Amino acid sequence: MRKFTWPALAGLCFLLSVAFARAEPGLATFSREEALAYSQAAIGKTLAGVTLVDADGRQVSLEDFRGKPLVISLIFTSCHHICPSTTQHLQQVVSKARDALDEDSFQVISVGFDTANDSPERMRQFGENNGVTDPRWQFLAGDAAAVESLVNQLGFIYTPSSRGFDHLIQSSIIDADGKVYRQVYGITFPTPQLIEPLKELVFGEPREQSALSHLGNRIRLFCTVYDPATDNYYIDISVFIGTIVGVITSLVFGRILIKEWRKSIRADR
């Protein structure tokens, strides 16, 4: 199980108090500890066997997203506050991630889990109503079997209530091989909780790249830093410049040593 930070745990406790405080009598409820354990147990699992439908009615398999990190958000379209607020905040952080990373380096999908109502058209409308214009963010629907399989694999909890559904407020980060890499909780959450795992996946372990591309990604991972004052990421070129200066200094010093070594050899002859 991966490390779970106290800020994230505090956010989870808050969201669970919202999500499960007034659950319908007789319905299954989860303690905070049980919900956390269930969600975190999904980390490391490979998502498979799920086919959804996009706004144009085309079938989309989760395997289609392999090769790049993927962020998955589960919502229901008749939600009037929590899901729109969650989506709008996620959009803000995703926009910052696009600026900090390569724009095409990861993908996002929102999936409707209320299969009786979350049609492809309603999912499309939900995205438009919440101002999502990112071309690499799809809003997808699915039948009961597909959605049930997805939520089980993601460790997502939801239950019907008088308000529609009570549910875990969770965004899942999936790696390029389709494995659940990290869970992010809350209607709002600190920007680094989403971007840092994406940085690790995008720049940390590059696959099938040239040595030059590998070096460039490692440098960018090292130099891309978070500024809490502005809640944004920027490229700290001073780190890169310091590295170059260090390399040049080492080369000059090495050259001097070689010259002195050659002089000593000549003197001994």
Buried (B, 14 or more C-beta within 10 A) or exposed (E): EEEBEEBBEEBBBBBBEBBBEEBEEEEEBBEBEEBBEBBBEBBEBEBEEBBBBBBEEEEBEBEEBBEBBBBBBBBBBBBEEBBBBBBBBBBEBBEBBBEBBEEEBBBBBBBBBBBEEBBBEBBBBBBEEBEBEBEBBBBBBBEEEBBBBBBEBBBBBBBEBEEBBBBBBBBBBBBBEBBBBBBBBBBBBBBBBBBBBBBBBBBEEBEEEEEEEBEBBEBBBEBBEBEEEEEEBEEBEEEBEEEEEEEEEEEEEEEEEEEEEEEEEEEEE
